[in-house]
Every structure is written in structure tokens, then in C-alpha cells.
Amino acid sequence: MFSRRQLLATTATTLATTLVPAQAATAAARRPAAGPAARIARPTVEYAPHPLGLDT
């Protein structure tokens, strides 16, 4: 049988090894790029009109 302390330690270790590195990678991906790639504008997406005129 596991004690409450063992379960908390196991949970904390699991979160530290799985969740925290994933959040760091996500935060790094959200940072704006540096250099020439940062100056490229986002492409504009154009949509075709709906064939039955159901555009809103």
C-alpha cells in the first residue's frame, strides 16, 4: 500500500519530467522568430463564395 507522501512524490516527479519540459517547448515555439523570417508577413487567405450564396 502506498502512503500519501509516496503518491505525492511520485505525482510531483511525473509532472516535473513530463509536463514542465512540454510547457517550455510550447513557450519557445510561441516566441517571435528573430532575423529575416520575422519580417515575413502572414499570408492572406481568400475564400471562394459559397455556391448557394450562403455566405455570412
mmCIF file of the N, C-alpha and C atoms, coordinates in Angstrom:
data_MODEL
# 
_entry.id   MODEL 
# 
loop_
_atom_site.group_PDB 
_atom_site.id 
_atom_site.type_symbol 
_atom_site.label_atom_id 
_atom_site.label_alt_id 
_atom_site.label_comp_id 
_atom_site.label_asym_id 
_atom_site.label_entity_id 
_atom_site.label_seq_id 
_atom_site.pdbx_PDB_ins_code 
_atom_site.Cartn_x 
_atom_site.Cartn_y 
_atom_site.Cartn_z 
_atom_site.occupancy 
_atom_site.B_iso_or_equiv 
_atom_site.pdbx_formal_charge 
_atom_site.auth_seq_id 
_atom_site.auth_comp_id 
_atom_site.auth_asym_id 
_atom_site.auth_atom_id 
_atom_site.pdbx_PDB_model_num 
ATOM 1   N N  . MET A 1 1  ? 0.836   -1.167 0.000   1.00 0.00 ? 1  MET A N  1 
ATOM 2   C CA . MET A 1 1  ? 0.000   0.000  0.000   1.00 0.00 ? 1  MET A CA 1 
ATOM 3   C C  . MET A 1 1  ? 0.892   1.245  0.000   1.00 0.00 ? 1  MET A C  1 
ATOM 4   N N  . PHE A 1 2  ? 0.518   2.215  -0.788  1.00 0.00 ? 2  PHE A N  1 
ATOM 5   C CA . PHE A 1 2  ? 1.281   3.452  -0.883  1.00 0.00 ? 2  PHE A CA 1 
ATOM 6   C C  . PHE A 1 2  ? 0.798   4.455  0.157   1.00 0.00 ? 2  PHE A C  1 
ATOM 7   N N  . SER A 1 3  ? 1.729   5.185  0.700   1.00 0.00 ? 3  SER A N  1 
ATOM 8   C CA . SER A 1 3  ? 1.341   6.255  1.616   1.00 0.00 ? 3  SER A CA 1 
ATOM 9   C C  . SER A 1 3  ? 1.015   7.506  0.809   1.00 0.00 ? 3  SER A C  1 
ATOM 10  N N  . ARG A 1 4  ? 0.358   8.430  1.430   1.00 0.00 ? 4  ARG A N  1 
ATOM 11  C CA . ARG A 1 4  ? 0.010   9.686  0.768   1.00 0.00 ? 4  ARG A CA 1 
ATOM 12  C C  . ARG A 1 4  ? 1.274   10.430 0.328   1.00 0.00 ? 4  ARG A C  1 
ATOM 13  N N  . ARG A 1 5  ? 2.313   10.381 1.160   1.00 0.00 ? 5  ARG A N  1 
ATOM 14  C CA . ARG A 1 5  ? 3.576   11.050 0.837   1.00 0.00 ? 5  ARG A CA 1 
ATOM 15  C C  . ARG A 1 5  ? 4.218   10.435 -0.413  1.00 0.00 ? 5  ARG A C  1 
ATOM 16  N N  . GLN A 1 6  ? 4.181   9.103  -0.525  1.00 0.00 ? 6  GLN A N  1 
ATOM 17  C CA . GLN A 1 6  ? 4.748   8.445  -1.699  1.00 0.00 ? 6  GLN A CA 1 
ATOM 18  C C  . GLN A 1 6  ? 3.974   8.815  -2.962  1.00 0.00 ? 6  GLN A C  1 
ATOM 19  N N  . LEU A 1 7  ? 2.653   8.875  -2.871  1.00 0.00 ? 7  LEU A N  1 
ATOM 20  C CA . LEU A 1 7  ? 1.844   9.243  -4.028  1.00 0.00 ? 7  LEU A CA 1 
ATOM 21  C C  . LEU A 1 7  ? 2.120   10.677 -4.458  1.00 0.00 ? 7  LEU A C  1 
ATOM 22  N N  . LEU A 1 8  ? 2.233   11.595 -3.497  1.00 0.00 ? 8  LEU A N  1 
ATOM 23  C CA . LEU A 1 8  ? 2.531   12.986 -3.834  1.00 0.00 ? 8  LEU A CA 1 
ATOM 24  C C  . LEU A 1 8  ? 3.909   13.117 -4.470  1.00 0.00 ? 8  LEU A C  1 
ATOM 25  N N  . ALA A 1 9  ? 4.890   12.391 -3.945  1.00 0.00 ? 9  ALA A N  1 
ATOM 26  C CA . ALA A 1 9  ? 6.238   12.449 -4.505  1.00 0.00 ? 9  ALA A CA 1 
ATOM 27  C C  . ALA A 1 9  ? 6.261   11.879 -5.916  1.00 0.00 ? 9  ALA A C  1 
ATOM 28  N N  . THR A 1 10 ? 5.557   10.783 -6.124  1.00 0.00 ? 10 THR A N  1 
ATOM 29  C CA . THR A 1 10 ? 5.501   10.177 -7.457  1.00 0.00 ? 10 THR A CA 1 
ATOM 30  C C  . THR A 1 10 ? 4.805   11.103 -8.444  1.00 0.00 ? 10 THR A C  1 
ATOM 31  N N  . THR A 1 11 ? 3.707   11.712 -8.024  1.00 0.00 ? 11 THR A N  1 
ATOM 32  C CA . THR A 1 11 ? 2.978   12.634 -8.894  1.00 0.00 ? 11 THR A CA 1 
ATOM 33  C C  . THR A 1 11 ? 3.830   13.851 -9.229  1.00 0.00 ? 11 THR A C  1 
ATOM 34  N N  . ALA A 1 12 ? 4.505   14.410 -8.241  1.00 0.00 ? 12 ALA A N  1 
ATOM 35  C CA . ALA A 1 12 ? 5.355   15.579 -8.477  1.00 0.00 ? 12 ALA A CA 1 
ATOM 36  C C  . ALA A 1 12 ? 6.493   15.246 -9.427  1.00 0.00 ? 12 ALA A C  1 
ATOM 37  N N  . THR A 1 13 ? 7.087   14.082 -9.266  1.00 0.00 ? 13 THR A N  1 
ATOM 38  C CA . THR A 1 13 ? 8.182   13.674 -10.147 1.00 0.00 ? 13 THR A CA 1 
ATOM 39  C C  . THR A 1 13 ? 7.684   13.470 -11.570 1.00 0.00 ? 13 THR A C  1 
ATOM 40  N N  . THR A 1 14 ? 6.543   12.839 -11.717 1.00 0.00 ? 14 THR A N  1 
ATOM 41  C CA . THR A 1 14 ? 5.980   12.607 -13.048 1.00 0.00 ? 14 THR A CA 1 
ATOM 42  C C  . THR A 1 14 ? 5.666   13.924 -13.746 1.00 0.00 ? 14 THR A C  1 
ATOM 43  N N  . LEU A 1 15 ? 5.048   14.852 -13.032 1.00 0.00 ? 15 LEU A N  1 
ATOM 44  C CA . LEU A 1 15 ? 4.729   16.149 -13.630 1.00 0.00 ? 15 LEU A CA 1 
ATOM 45  C C  . LEU A 1 15 ? 5.990   16.919 -13.996 1.00 0.00 ? 15 LEU A C  1 
ATOM 46  N N  . ALA A 1 16 ? 6.994   16.851 -13.145 1.00 0.00 ? 16 ALA A N  1 
ATOM 47  C CA . ALA A 1 16 ? 8.229   17.585 -13.412 1.00 0.00 ? 16 ALA A CA 1 
ATOM 48  C C  . ALA A 1 16 ? 8.952   17.042 -14.634 1.00 0.00 ? 16 ALA A C  1 
ATOM 49  N N  . THR A 1 17 ? 8.858   15.751 -14.875 1.00 0.00 ? 17 THR A N  1 
ATOM 50  C CA . THR A 1 17 ? 9.589   15.175 -16.004 1.00 0.00 ? 17 THR A CA 1 
ATOM 51  C C  . THR A 1 17 ? 8.797   15.178 -17.299 1.00 0.00 ? 17 THR A C  1 
ATOM 52  N N  . THR A 1 18 ? 7.478   15.326 -17.231 1.00 0.00 ? 18 THR A N  1 
ATOM 53  C CA . THR A 1 18 ? 6.681   15.280 -18.460 1.00 0.00 ? 18 THR A CA 1 
ATOM 54  C C  . THR A 1 18 ? 6.056   16.619 -18.816 1.00 0.00 ? 18 THR A C  1 
ATOM 55  N N  . LEU A 1 19 ? 5.422   17.262 -17.864 1.00 0.00 ? 19 LEU A N  1 
ATOM 56  C CA . LEU A 1 19 ? 4.652   18.463 -18.159 1.00 0.00 ? 19 LEU A CA 1 
ATOM 57  C C  . LEU A 1 19 ? 5.524   19.698 -18.318 1.00 0.00 ? 19 LEU A C  1 
ATOM 58  N N  . VAL A 1 20 ? 6.480   19.906 -17.445 1.00 0.00 ? 20 VAL A N  1 
ATOM 59  C CA . VAL A 1 20 ? 7.294   21.125 -17.470 1.00 0.00 ? 20 VAL A CA 1 
ATOM 60  C C  . VAL A 1 20 ? 8.116   21.238 -18.754 1.00 0.00 ? 20 VAL A C  1 
ATOM 61  N N  . PRO A 1 21 ? 8.812   20.187 -19.216 1.00 0.00 ? 21 PRO A N  1 
ATOM 62  C CA . PRO A 1 21 ? 9.534   20.327 -20.488 1.00 0.00 ? 21 PRO A CA 1 
ATOM 63  C C  . PRO A 1 21 ? 8.606   20.610 -21.670 1.00 0.00 ? 21 PRO A C  1 
ATOM 64  N N  . ALA A 1 22 ? 7.401   20.057 -21.648 1.00 0.00 ? 22 ALA A N  1 
ATOM 65  C CA . ALA A 1 22 ? 6.452   20.317 -22.736 1.00 0.00 ? 22 ALA A CA 1 
ATOM 66  C C  . ALA A 1 22 ? 6.025   21.774 -22.737 1.00 0.00 ? 22 ALA A C  1 
ATOM 67  N N  . GLN A 1 23 ? 5.808   22.351 -21.557 1.00 0.00 ? 23 GLN A N  1 
ATOM 68  C CA . GLN A 1 23 ? 5.426   23.758 -21.480 1.00 0.00 ? 23 GLN A CA 1 
ATOM 69  C C  . GLN A 1 23 ? 6.566   24.655 -21.932 1.00 0.00 ? 23 GLN A C  1 
ATOM 70  N N  . ALA A 1 24 ? 7.798   24.294 -21.609 1.00 0.00 ? 24 ALA A N  1 
ATOM 71  C CA . ALA A 1 24 ? 8.944   25.097 -22.035 1.00 0.00 ? 24 ALA A CA 1 
ATOM 72  C C  . ALA A 1 24 ? 9.070   25.077 -23.555 1.00 0.00 ? 24 ALA A C  1 
ATOM 73  N N  . ALA A 1 25 ? 8.835   23.927 -24.167 1.00 0.00 ? 25 ALA A N  1 
ATOM 74  C CA . ALA A 1 25 ? 8.906   23.833 -25.625 1.00 0.00 ? 25 ALA A CA 1 
ATOM 75  C C  . ALA A 1 25 ? 7.791   24.645 -26.271 1.00 0.00 ? 25 ALA A C  1 
ATOM 76  N N  . THR A 1 26 ? 6.611   24.629 -25.667 1.00 0.00 ? 26 THR A N  1 
ATOM 77  C CA . THR A 1 26 ? 5.495   25.404 -26.197 1.00 0.00 ? 26 THR A CA 1 
ATOM 78  C C  . THR A 1 26 ? 5.780   26.893 -26.098 1.00 0.00 ? 26 THR A C  1 
ATOM 79  N N  . ALA A 1 27 ? 6.331   27.325 -24.982 1.00 0.00 ? 27 ALA A N  1 
ATOM 80  C CA . ALA A 1 27 ? 6.660   28.741 -24.809 1.00 0.00 ? 27 ALA A CA 1 
ATOM 81  C C  . ALA A 1 27 ? 7.728   29.177 -25.806 1.00 0.00 ? 27 ALA A C  1 
ATOM 82  N N  . ALA A 1 28 ? 8.695   28.313 -26.069 1.00 0.00 ? 28 ALA A N  1 
ATOM 83  C CA . ALA A 1 28 ? 9.738   28.645 -27.039 1.00 0.00 ? 28 ALA A CA 1 
ATOM 84  C C  . ALA A 1 28 ? 9.155   28.747 -28.444 1.00 0.00 ? 28 ALA A C  1 
ATOM 85  N N  . ALA A 1 29 ? 8.180   27.918 -28.753 1.00 0.00 ? 29 ALA A N  1 
ATOM 86  C CA . ALA A 1 29 ? 7.563   27.965 -30.078 1.00 0.00 ? 29 ALA A CA 1 
ATOM 87  C C  . ALA A 1 29 ? 6.728   29.223 -30.261 1.00 0.00 ? 29 ALA A C  1 
ATOM 88  N N  . ARG A 1 30 ? 6.208   29.784 -29.167 1.00 0.00 ? 30 ARG A N  1 
ATOM 89  C CA . ARG A 1 30 ? 5.373   30.979 -29.267 1.00 0.00 ? 30 ARG A CA 1 
ATOM 90  C C  . ARG A 1 30 ? 6.187   32.261 -29.394 1.00 0.00 ? 30 ARG A C  1 
ATOM 91  N N  . ARG A 1 31 ? 7.462   32.210 -29.035 1.00 0.00 ? 31 ARG A N  1 
ATOM 92  C CA . ARG A 1 31 ? 8.287   33.413 -29.129 1.00 0.00 ? 31 ARG A CA 1 
ATOM 93  C C  . ARG A 1 31 ? 8.441   33.820 -30.588 1.00 0.00 ? 31 ARG A C  1 
ATOM 94  N N  . PRO A 1 32 ? 8.453   35.110 -30.863 1.00 0.00 ? 32 PRO A N  1 
ATOM 95  C CA . PRO A 1 32 ? 8.634   35.539 -32.247 1.00 0.00 ? 32 PRO A CA 1 
ATOM 96  C C  . PRO A 1 32 ? 10.019  35.161 -32.760 1.00 0.00 ? 32 PRO A C  1 
ATOM 97  N N  . ALA A 1 33 ? 10.073  34.833 -34.015 1.00 0.00 ? 33 ALA A N  1 
ATOM 98  C CA . ALA A 1 33 ? 11.344  34.455 -34.629 1.00 0.00 ? 33 ALA A CA 1 
ATOM 99  C C  . ALA A 1 33 ? 12.233  35.681 -34.778 1.00 0.00 ? 33 ALA A C  1 
ATOM 100 N N  . ALA A 1 34 ? 13.512  35.449 -34.755 1.00 0.00 ? 34 ALA A N  1 
ATOM 101 C CA . ALA A 1 34 ? 14.474  36.535 -34.944 1.00 0.00 ? 34 ALA A CA 1 
ATOM 102 C C  . ALA A 1 34 ? 15.049  36.436 -36.353 1.00 0.00 ? 34 ALA A C  1 
ATOM 103 N N  . GLY A 1 35 ? 15.487  37.541 -36.872 1.00 0.00 ? 35 GLY A N  1 
ATOM 104 C CA . GLY A 1 35 ? 16.129  37.535 -38.175 1.00 0.00 ? 35 GLY A CA 1 
ATOM 105 C C  . GLY A 1 35 ? 15.152  37.795 -39.303 1.00 0.00 ? 35 GLY A C  1 
ATOM 106 N N  . PRO A 1 36 ? 15.563  37.447 -40.528 1.00 0.00 ? 36 PRO A N  1 
ATOM 107 C CA . PRO A 1 36 ? 14.744  37.758 -41.702 1.00 0.00 ? 36 PRO A CA 1 
ATOM 108 C C  . PRO A 1 36 ? 13.377  37.077 -41.691 1.00 0.00 ? 36 PRO A C  1 
ATOM 109 N N  . ALA A 1 37 ? 13.276  35.914 -41.087 1.00 0.00 ? 37 ALA A N  1 
ATOM 110 C CA . ALA A 1 37 ? 11.996  35.204 -41.073 1.00 0.00 ? 37 ALA A CA 1 
ATOM 111 C C  . ALA A 1 37 ? 10.942  35.972 -40.280 1.00 0.00 ? 37 ALA A C  1 
ATOM 112 N N  . ALA A 1 38 ? 11.370  36.788 -39.327 1.00 0.00 ? 38 ALA A N  1 
ATOM 113 C CA . ALA A 1 38 ? 10.420  37.537 -38.514 1.00 0.00 ? 38 ALA A CA 1 
ATOM 114 C C  . ALA A 1 38 ? 9.748   38.643 -39.313 1.00 0.00 ? 38 ALA A C  1 
ATOM 115 N N  . ARG A 1 39 ? 10.360  39.069 -40.398 1.00 0.00 ? 39 ARG A N  1 
ATOM 116 C CA . ARG A 1 39 ? 9.819   40.176 -41.182 1.00 0.00 ? 39 ARG A CA 1 
ATOM 117 C C  . ARG A 1 39 ? 8.840   39.725 -42.258 1.00 0.00 ? 39 ARG A C  1 
ATOM 118 N N  . ILE A 1 40 ? 8.669   38.438 -42.447 1.00 0.00 ? 40 ILE A N  1 
ATOM 119 C CA . ILE A 1 40 ? 7.751   37.932 -43.469 1.00 0.00 ? 40 ILE A CA 1 
ATOM 120 C C  . ILE A 1 40 ? 6.326   38.077 -42.947 1.00 0.00 ? 40 ILE A C  1 
ATOM 121 N N  . ALA A 1 41 ? 5.493   38.742 -43.721 1.00 0.00 ? 41 ALA A N  1 
ATOM 122 C CA . ALA A 1 41 ? 4.101   38.954 -43.311 1.00 0.00 ? 41 ALA A CA 1 
ATOM 123 C C  . ALA A 1 41 ? 3.332   37.645 -43.416 1.00 0.00 ? 41 ALA A C  1 
ATOM 124 N N  . ARG A 1 42 ? 2.311   37.537 -42.623 1.00 0.00 ? 42 ARG A N  1 
ATOM 125 C CA . ARG A 1 42 ? 1.464   36.348 -42.702 1.00 0.00 ? 42 ARG A CA 1 
ATOM 126 C C  . ARG A 1 42 ? 0.687   36.378 -44.005 1.00 0.00 ? 42 ARG A C  1 
ATOM 127 N N  . PRO A 1 43 ? 0.566   35.241 -44.660 1.00 0.00 ? 43 PRO A N  1 
ATOM 128 C CA . PRO A 1 43 ? -0.177  35.219 -45.924 1.00 0.00 ? 43 PRO A CA 1 
ATOM 129 C C  . PRO A 1 43 ? -1.668  35.459 -45.696 1.00 0.00 ? 43 PRO A C  1 
ATOM 130 N N  . THR A 1 44 ? -2.292  36.094 -46.635 1.00 0.00 ? 44 THR A N  1 
ATOM 131 C CA . THR A 1 44 ? -3.728  36.342 -46.572 1.00 0.00 ? 44 THR A CA 1 
ATOM 132 C C  . THR A 1 44 ? -4.458  35.158 -47.190 1.00 0.00 ? 44 THR A C  1 
ATOM 133 N N  . VAL A 1 45 ? -5.467  34.684 -46.507 1.00 0.00 ? 45 VAL A N  1 
ATOM 134 C CA . VAL A 1 45 ? -6.256  33.561 -47.006 1.00 0.00 ? 45 VAL A CA 1 
ATOM 135 C C  . VAL A 1 45 ? -7.535  34.118 -47.605 1.00 0.00 ? 45 VAL A C  1 
ATOM 136 N N  . GLU A 1 46 ? -7.791  33.773 -48.858 1.00 0.00 ? 46 GLU A N  1 
ATOM 137 C CA . GLU A 1 46 ? -9.011  34.222 -49.525 1.00 0.00 ? 46 GLU A CA 1 
ATOM 138 C C  . GLU A 1 46 ? -9.924  33.020 -49.719 1.00 0.00 ? 46 GLU A C  1 
ATOM 139 N N  . TYR A 1 47 ? -11.187 33.221 -49.432 1.00 0.00 ? 47 TYR A N  1 
ATOM 140 C CA . TYR A 1 47 ? -12.153 32.145 -49.547 1.00 0.00 ? 47 TYR A CA 1 
ATOM 141 C C  . TYR A 1 47 ? -13.052 32.388 -50.753 1.00 0.00 ? 47 TYR A C  1 
ATOM 142 N N  . ALA A 1 48 ? -13.416 31.302 -51.432 1.00 0.00 ? 48 ALA A N  1 
ATOM 143 C CA . ALA A 1 48 ? -14.346 31.400 -52.554 1.00 0.00 ? 48 ALA A CA 1 
ATOM 144 C C  . ALA A 1 48 ? -15.760 31.570 -52.008 1.00 0.00 ? 48 ALA A C  1 
ATOM 145 N N  . PRO A 1 49 ? -16.631 32.266 -52.751 1.00 0.00 ? 49 PRO A N  1 
ATOM 146 C CA . PRO A 1 49 ? -18.013 32.412 -52.284 1.00 0.00 ? 49 PRO A CA 1 
ATOM 147 C C  . PRO A 1 49 ? -18.729 31.061 -52.297 1.00 0.00 ? 49 PRO A C  1 
ATOM 148 N N  . HIS A 1 50 ? -19.691 30.931 -51.416 1.00 0.00 ? 50 HIS A N  1 
ATOM 149 C CA . HIS A 1 50 ? -20.462 29.697 -51.340 1.00 0.00 ? 50 HIS A CA 1 
ATOM 150 C C  . HIS A 1 50 ? -21.310 29.568 -52.601 1.00 0.00 ? 50 HIS A C  1 
ATOM 151 N N  . PRO A 1 51 ? -21.386 28.378 -53.201 1.00 0.00 ? 51 PRO A N  1 
ATOM 152 C CA . PRO A 1 51 ? -22.125 28.214 -54.459 1.00 0.00 ? 51 PRO A CA 1 
ATOM 153 C C  . PRO A 1 51 ? -23.621 28.525 -54.342 1.00 0.00 ? 51 PRO A C  1 
ATOM 154 N N  . LEU A 1 52 ? -24.214 28.411 -53.164 1.00 0.00 ? 52 LEU A N  1 
ATOM 155 C CA . LEU A 1 52 ? -25.632 28.703 -52.996 1.00 0.00 ? 52 LEU A CA 1 
ATOM 156 C C  . LEU A 1 52 ? -25.868 30.073 -52.370 1.00 0.00 ? 52 LEU A C  1 
ATOM 157 N N  . GLY A 1 53 ? -24.820 30.863 -52.242 1.00 0.00 ? 53 GLY A N  1 
ATOM 158 C CA . GLY A 1 53 ? -24.962 32.196 -51.684 1.00 0.00 ? 53 GLY A CA 1 
ATOM 159 C C  . GLY A 1 53 ? -25.201 32.215 -50.186 1.00 0.00 ? 53 GLY A C  1 
ATOM 160 N N  . LEU A 1 54 ? -24.696 31.220 -49.479 1.00 0.00 ? 54 LEU A N  1 
ATOM 161 C CA . LEU A 1 54 ? -24.924 31.127 -48.041 1.00 0.00 ? 54 LEU A CA 1 
ATOM 162 C C  . LEU A 1 54 ? -23.805 31.771 -47.230 1.00 0.00 ? 54 LEU A C  1 
ATOM 163 N N  . ASP A 1 55 ? -23.078 32.691 -47.822 1.00 0.00 ? 55 ASP A N  1 
ATOM 164 C CA . ASP A 1 55 ? -22.001 33.366 -47.101 1.00 0.00 ? 55 ASP A CA 1 
ATOM 165 C C  . ASP A 1 55 ? -22.584 34.241 -46.002 1.00 0.00 ? 55 ASP A C  1 
ATOM 166 N N  . THR A 1 56 ? -21.908 34.248 -44.874 1.00 0.00 ? 56 THR A N  1 
ATOM 167 C CA . THR A 1 56 ? -22.384 35.099 -43.774 1.00 0.00 ? 56 THR A CA 1 
ATOM 168 C C  . THR A 1 56 ? -21.337 36.123 -43.428 1.00 0.00 ? 56 THR A C  1 
# 
